[in-house]
């Protein structure tokens, strides 16, 4: 249907009703969590008992809970490591897939996508079993103690990286595919070295995709639960700690944590949007 043509009232009402229901389904749970993070009651649900900031700054609040803040920092460190690895390796993979020619290239491209379709729990168990076997073999055969292959943060980083790197590769590769290679050829003809061409022409062109891939990688790592649950050791990230506390009994502090994370995610998205808009402005 042509959008500019008049539509019957029932069709406009159906469209508006569908849009309203869709956005209500998306945002009402988030709004409920946000509102009841300020509820002056020992439970994270209705009815409303009055406004309070105790679940943020009170004796039992988010910013006074050492264990919760430590798990938040742990998640941040893990997500930063996964992001650096994913963007770095993903950029190399993009060049390999888009620029190189070698036998089995299509098979390699398909194999890279396999971790994306494997359930996170299965992926975590597989990585744990494989890493534990290697660590046990190294201990038995050579007397080497490879603790980083045991359950812990190093294995969590490797487990998350195993599938997040595929998303970073696809994101960066899609932009690299649209790159006009005559710009590189012109720079080379003017005497620029290969490294100079990469640093001054190709990578600046890829920077928006690399920033986007970095943001996606960070958020996916930060919120990951299934794979992390299988690989975590004695230092749990935030998602694992929240899961453990939910099993003990829901608390409004978890609403406060959720609202805090929603705010940080929104600020990150806004910053990336403004950065992208600024880069697209004419000089």
N, C-alpha and C positions, 0 to 999 in steps of 0.2 A: 504494500500500500504506500502511496506517495504521502509523506508526512504533512505536506502543506494542504492536502485536501481535507475538508471538514469530515469529522467522524461522528457517528451517532452517539447520543448521550450514554447508552449502555456500554459502548466500547470504551469511552473515556473513563467511565466509572470503574470498569473492570481493570483497566490499565493502572489507574490510581490505587485501586484496592490491592492489586498484585504487588505494586511497588511498596505500598505501606506494609503489607504482610512480610515481604522479603526483608526490608530493613528492620522491622520489629524483631524478626527472628534473629537477625545478626546482632543487633545492638541492645535489645532489652536485657539479656543476661549480663552484658558488660555494665549497663547502667545500674542494674540491681546490685552487682558487686561494688560498684563505686559508691552508691548511696549508703549501703549498709556497712561500709568501712568506717563511717562516722556515727553509727548507731550506738547509743549508750546502753548496750545490753551484752551479756556474756555469750551470745550466740550470733552467728552471722546471717540471720534471716529475720523476716517480719515477726512480730509487729515493731513499729518504730517506737523507741523509748526515749528519744531526745538526742541532741547533737553532742558529740565529744571528739576530741583529738587523742584520746587515751590510747587508741590502737596504733597510733603513730609515734607519739612522744611520751606516753605513760610508762610506768615501771615495767609493764609487760608488753609494751608496744614494739613496733618494728625497729625503730632506731635505738632501742635500749636492749634488744635481744642479740647478745653476742654471737650465739650459734647461728641465728638467721643471717646476720650480717656477714659472718664468715662464709656461709654457704653462698651468699650473693657474690662475694668476692671470688670464690672458687669458680662459680659459673662464668664470671667475667673473664677470669684468666683462661679457662678452658676455651671459651668462645673466641677470645683474641688469638689464641694459638691456632685453633681450627681455621679462623679467618685468614691468617697470614699464610698458612700452608695451602689452603684451598685456592686463594687468589694467585699465589705464586705458581703452584703446580698447574692450576687451571689455565693460566696464561701460557705456560709452556705447552700444555696439551692442545690449546687452541691453535698455536703455531704449527704443532705437529700434524694436527688433523687437517687444517686448512691450507698449509703450505707444502708439506712434505709429500713425497710420492714413494710408496714402498708396498710390497706384497702384503696382503692381509689388512690393509688399512680399514676397509669397511667392517671387517670382523672385529678389529680393535675398537672401532667407534661403537659398535653394538655392545661389546663386552663392557665398555665403560658405563653403559646405562643399566646393567644388571643390578647393581646395588640399590637403584631407585625403586625397583619393583619387588625387592625382597622385604618381607615384614621386618621391622626394626628388631623385634625380639629374636627372630631367627638369625639376623645379621650379627647381633650382639653375642649370641651363643656360639656361632661359628667362629667369630674372631677370638672369643675367649678360649675355646677349645684349641684352636690352632696356635695361639700365642702361648698357652700353657704347655702344649706339647714341645714347642721349641725351647721354652725355658727349662723344662724338665730334661730334655735331651742335652742341652748345654751344661746343665748341672751334673748329669750322670757321666757324660763323655769327657768333659774338659774341666769340670769343677768350677764353672763360671756361674755366678749368681746374677741372673738377668732379672732384677726386681721389676724393671719397667715393663716386662711382659706379663707380670702378675696383675690381678685386679687392682686398679688405681687410676689416677688422673692421666698418666701417660697413655694407658690403654683406652681410656675414654676419648682422649684426643684422636688417637688413631682410628677408633671405631666410628666416630662422627665424621672424621675426614674421609673415610672410605666411600661415603655416598654424597657428602656435601660437595666434594671436589668435582663430581660429575655435573652438578648444577652450575658451579662457577665456570666450568669448561664450556657448557652450552651457552651461558650468558655472554662470555667474552668472545667465544667463537662466532656467535651470530653477528657481532659488530665487526669482527675482523673480516668476515666474509664480504662485507659491504665496502671495505677499504679500497680506495683507488690506488693501485700499486704503481701507477705512473708517477705519483709524488715521490716514492722511494727511488725510482729510476732517475728522475730529474735531479734529486739530491746527490745520487751516486755520480751522475755525469758531471756535476759541479765540483766533485772532489771529496765529498763527505765519505767518511769511513762507514763500514757496516754498523758499528756500534753507535756512531753519531746519528745515523739515519734512524736507528731504533729508538734512541733516547729523545731525539728532537721532533720526530714526525710520527712514528708508528705508535709508541706508547702514549703520547699526548692524545692521539685519536682514540685510543682504547681506554683512556682514563675514566670516562663516564661509566662504561661497562664494568670496569674493574671496581669502581666505587659501589655500583649497584650490586655486583657479585659479593663484595665484601659485606655490605649491609645484610643481604639475604643470608650469607653464610653465618654471620654473627647471630642473627635472630634465630635461625634454625638450630644452631648449636645451643644457644641459651635455653630454648624451650624444649630441647630433646629429652625424652623420657625413656622410651622403650629400649633403645640401644644402650643408653647410659646405665639403666638399671642392671643390665647384665654384666657391665664392665667395671662398675664403681667399686672402690675399696672403702677405707675407713674415713675418707674425707668427702662427704656427699655434696654434690652441687645442689642448687636451690630446688629444682624440680623433685629430686629424690627426697630431700628433707621435708618439703611440703607434703609429699605423698605419705611419708611416715607420720607426720603430724595429723593429717586427715584421718588416718586409720585410728589414731588415739582419740580423736574427737575434734570436730570442726571448731575453729576459733575465729573471731573477727579480725585477728592479726593477719590471717591468710587473705582476707578481703583487702586489708591495707597493703599487703605485699602485691596483690594483683593490680590494685589501682596504681601503685608506684611503678610497676613494670609497664602498665598501659601508658602512663605519662612519659616514661623514658622512651618507649617505642615511638610514640607520637612525635616527640621532640627530634628523635633521630630521623624519622621520615620527613619531617618539616625541613630539617637542616639539609638533607640530601636533595629535596625538591628545590629549595632556594639556591643551593649550589649549582644544580643543573640549569636552573633558569638564568643564573648569573653567567654561566659559561656560554649560554646560547644567545646572550645579548650582543648586538653588533658593537664592534669596537668604536 
